[in-house]
Amino acid sequence: MRARSRGRKAVGTVDLPLVVGVDGSASSCDAVDWAVDEAACHGLPVRLVYASLWEHYEGVRPPSASDRPSEQVMAENIAAAGVERARLRNPELKVSGEVLPDDAVSVLLNAGLESFALVTGSRGRGEIAGSLLGSVSLTVAARALCPVVVVRGGERNRQGAFGRVVVGVDDSPESRAAVRFAFREARARGCALHAVQAWRRPAHEHTDTAARTHEERVSAFLADALRDAVREHPEVDLQPRTVEGPAHRVLLDASADADLIVVGAERRRHGHSGLHLGRVTHVLLHHSACPVAVVPRRA
């Protein structure tokens, strides 16, 4: 497996940690490993958090260590094991771990307010084996105000063996935020960036000429959508692609040989809180062959 190359620290992220939700599951361990490598690329500290409600139900801490509730011992052991795993993977990285007295979603959402990004596994310790995506990861991806990375997919994808980041581009404002995030990722990793825009020919257009005309318009839009980011990061090896087909299928196929796939998340309207995870994002979160970054507009 190819180790990720270490890139330059992203501007404005000096004091922002990469926050990882841990719970002792195998998926959580994958998230820790991925986050350590990611933090090394960006020159960031890693903060591991474990959510535990034992204090809420048990009250104040007992005076002696021997009287500690089993829930407290388990929580502290899980957090400590995560820190040890991270330090063994990269001894030079600044790593901290803590147990926070709240439910997992609230802990992660609050921690995400002051983070470079949130990182979760695809399934929690209590999730049913074989389930597609854990409820905590899905809820956090839908509500966080910062980028959320759900670590899933094959080992080679998680380890950065393919040397490419993929970003899905469309005509939404949220797509611009995803593009900026993806360029920073490619720059930090020193890898190629594939900017992919799916397109569908109108049902009434059956000729090859009409299809070419439509694809040319999509290509022109894609170049325009990438222009500002290209100007900011001219060193990134950008490979724009327009692909005919449903967006969820096009991006799912692209994830097969990608290290990370990046998509935007829409803001809800009409007073609703959180984000709107459309069909494309849902499909990727449940089925992608590589880790998925969900980027809200403000990120």
Secondary structure as UniProt FT lines:
FT   TURN            11..12
FT   TURN            14..15
FT   STRAND          18..21
FT   HELIX           26..42
FT   STRAND          46..51
FT   HELIX           54..58
FT   HELIX           65..67
FT   HELIX           70..89
FT   TURN            91..92
FT   STRAND          95..100
FT   HELIX           104..112
FT   TURN            113..114
FT   STRAND          117..121
FT   TURN            125..126
FT   TURN            129..130
FT   HELIX           135..143
FT   STRAND          148..151
FT   HELIX           155..158
FT   TURN            159..160
FT   STRAND          164..168
FT   HELIX           173..189
FT   STRAND          192..199
FT   TURN            203..204
FT   HELIX           208..232
FT   TURN            234..235
FT   STRAND          238..244
FT   HELIX           247..254
FT   HELIX           255..257
FT   STRAND          260..267
FT   TURN            270..271
FT   STRAND          275..276
FT   HELIX           279..287
FT   STRAND          292..296
FT   TURN            297..298
//
